[in-house]
Amino acid sequence: MRLRNSFSLLALVSASLVFAQGSPETTAHLPSQAAADALRAAAGTDAAFIAAGLVKEGSKDDLSTILQYPTDEVVVVTLTGAQVKQALERSLSFYPQPNGSFLQLSGFEVVFSKSASKSRIVSITASGARLDESKNYTVAMPANLGRGGLGYFRIWDKSKITKTLPGATLESVLKGKKYVETSPRWVAQP
């Protein structure tokens, strides 16, 4: 491995950990999934989304350090299963290219086709059951995403926010929470 601009050993180790676990912009990124799990638990929702563009390198011992905007509020958005599917398809729209709007998930597991050109999703499960496109799901997420940021305004907007967690920021929800390894929520098929 060639190093440029004399990285410190600590930076090299941190970068290696992030890339070994997947890029947050193209695949399941396990620390981001752990952060999504914490948002979901704090909000008591069916699921949680964190966009890859909000993720940076940080400490696995404090999940609040992996997010670009830790002071963003945590909101709950109510989406139909059809909207969830649209959001997940949008998340895959640039795959395998890096995409800041790629969603890290809690509560949903997605199997997708790497080779499909349009509809890539093969299946979606919600807490172990097949996604029901007519059912409503509550999804915790950072407020900027909840307002339709990163192009998700085509699927939802701030009118879909049904709750803002009182006094809860990403930092307050994630501070001191450690990364716990989980299985990837995005599974690629040829």
C-alpha positions in Angstrom: 0.0 0.0 0.0 1.4 3.4 -1.0 1.0 6.3 1.4 0.7 9.8 0.2 1.4 13.0 2.2 2.7 11.1 5.2 -0.5 9.8 6.9 -0.1 9.1 10.6 -0.3 5.5 11.6 -3.6 6.2 13.5 -5.2 7.7 10.3 -4.1 4.6 8.3 -5.5 2.2 10.9 -8.8 4.2 11.0 -9.1 4.2 7.2 -8.4 0.5 7.0 -11.2 -0.2 9.5 -13.7 1.8 7.5 -12.8 0.3 4.1 -12.6 -3.3 5.6 -16.2 -2.9 6.7 -17.5 -1.4 3.5 -17.8 2.1 2.1 -20.8 3.9 3.5 -21.5 5.3 0.0 -21.8 1.9 -1.8 -22.4 -0.9 0.7 -23.5 -1.8 4.2 -21.1 0.1 6.5 -21.3 -1.6 9.8 -20.5 1.4 12.1 -23.3 3.4 10.3 -25.7 0.5 10.7 -24.9 0.5 14.4 -25.7 4.3 14.5 -29.0 3.6 12.7 -29.8 0.9 15.3 -29.2 3.4 18.1 -31.5 6.0 16.4 -34.2 3.4 15.9 -34.0 2.3 19.6 -34.0 5.9 20.9 -37.0 6.8 18.7 -38.9 3.6 19.2 -39.5 3.3 15.5 -39.9 0.5 13.0 -36.7 1.5 11.2 -34.0 4.1 10.8 -32.1 5.7 7.9 -28.7 7.5 7.9 -27.4 8.8 4.6 -23.8 8.0 3.6 -23.1 11.6 2.9 -23.5 12.3 6.7 -20.9 9.7 7.6 -17.2 10.3 8.3 -14.4 8.4 9.9 -14.6 8.2 13.7 -14.1 6.1 16.7 -15.7 2.7 17.0 -16.0 3.5 20.8 -18.2 6.5 20.3 -20.7 6.4 17.4 -21.3 10.2 17.7 -17.9 10.7 16.1 -18.8 9.1 12.8 -21.4 11.8 11.8 -20.7 15.0 9.9 -23.5 17.0 11.6 -23.8 15.7 15.2 -26.1 18.6 16.2 -28.8 17.7 13.7 -32.1 16.7 15.4 -33.6 13.2 15.3 -37.0 13.1 13.6 -39.6 10.4 12.8 -41.0 10.2 9.3 -44.0 8.0 8.5 -43.6 6.3 5.1 -45.7 3.7 3.2 -43.9 0.5 2.3 -44.1 1.8 -1.3 -42.2 4.9 -0.3 -39.6 2.9 1.6 -39.0 0.8 -1.6 -38.7 4.0 -3.7 -36.1 5.3 -1.2 -34.1 2.1 -1.2 -34.2 2.0 -5.1 -33.0 5.7 -5.0 -30.3 4.6 -2.6 -29.0 2.1 -5.2 -29.4 4.5 -8.2 -25.7 5.1 -8.6 -24.4 1.7 -7.5 -21.5 0.8 -7.6 -20.4 4.4 -7.8 -20.1 6.3 -4.5 -23.3 8.0 -3.6 -23.8 10.4 -0.7 -27.5 9.5 -0.6 -26.9 5.8 -0.1 -28.9 4.8 3.0 -27.5 2.9 5.9 -30.3 0.9 7.5 -31.9 -0.4 10.7 -35.1 -2.4 10.6 -34.9 -3.3 6.9 -32.8 -5.9 5.0 -32.4 -5.5 1.3 -31.3 -8.1 -1.3 -30.5 -6.4 -4.6 -29.1 -7.3 -8.1 -25.8 -5.8 -8.9 -26.4 -6.3 -12.6 -29.9 -4.9 -13.0 -30.1 -1.6 -14.7 -33.4 -0.2 -13.4 -35.2 -1.9 -10.5 -32.4 -3.5 -8.6 -34.3 -4.6 -5.5 -35.0 -8.4 -5.3 -36.5 -8.4 -1.8 -37.0 -6.2 1.3 -37.8 -7.5 4.7 -39.0 -5.3 7.6 -38.1 -6.8 11.0 -38.0 -10.3 9.4 -41.3 -10.0 7.4 -41.7 -9.2 3.8 -42.2 -5.4 3.2 -45.9 -4.5 2.8 -46.1 -1.7 0.3 -49.5 -0.5 1.7 -48.5 -0.5 5.3 -47.1 2.6 7.1 -43.6 2.4 8.7 -42.1 4.8 11.2 -38.5 5.7 10.3 -36.1 7.6 12.5 -33.5 9.8 10.7 -31.5 13.0 10.9 -33.8 16.1 10.4 -32.1 17.2 7.2 -32.9 13.8 5.6 -36.4 13.9 7.1 -37.0 17.2 5.3 -36.2 15.5 2.0 -32.5 16.3 1.8 -30.1 14.5 -0.7 -32.9 14.3 -3.3 -35.3 12.3 -1.1 -37.8 15.2 -1.5 -39.0 13.3 -4.5 -40.3 10.7 -2.1 -41.1 12.6 1.1 -40.8 16.1 2.5 -41.1 17.7 5.9 -44.8 17.2 5.9 -44.1 13.5 6.6 -42.3 14.3 9.8 -44.6 13.0 12.5 -42.4 13.6 15.5 -39.2 15.4 16.6 -37.5 13.8 19.5 -37.4 16.5 22.2 -33.9 17.7 22.9 -32.4 14.7 21.0 -29.6 15.4 18.6 -27.6 12.8 16.8 -24.8 13.4 19.2 -26.9 13.0 22.3 -28.4 9.8 21.0 -25.1 8.3 19.9 -22.6 9.7 22.5 -20.7 6.9 24.2 -22.4 4.2 22.2 -19.9 1.6 20.9 -19.9 -0.1 17.5 -21.3 -3.6 17.8 -20.9 -5.8 14.8 -24.1 -6.8 13.0 -24.8 -8.5 9.7 -25.0 -6.3 6.6 -28.4 -5.0 5.7 -27.6 -4.7 2.0 -26.9 -8.0 0.3 -25.8 -8.0 -3.3 -26.6 -10.8 -5.8 -24.9 -11.1 -9.2 
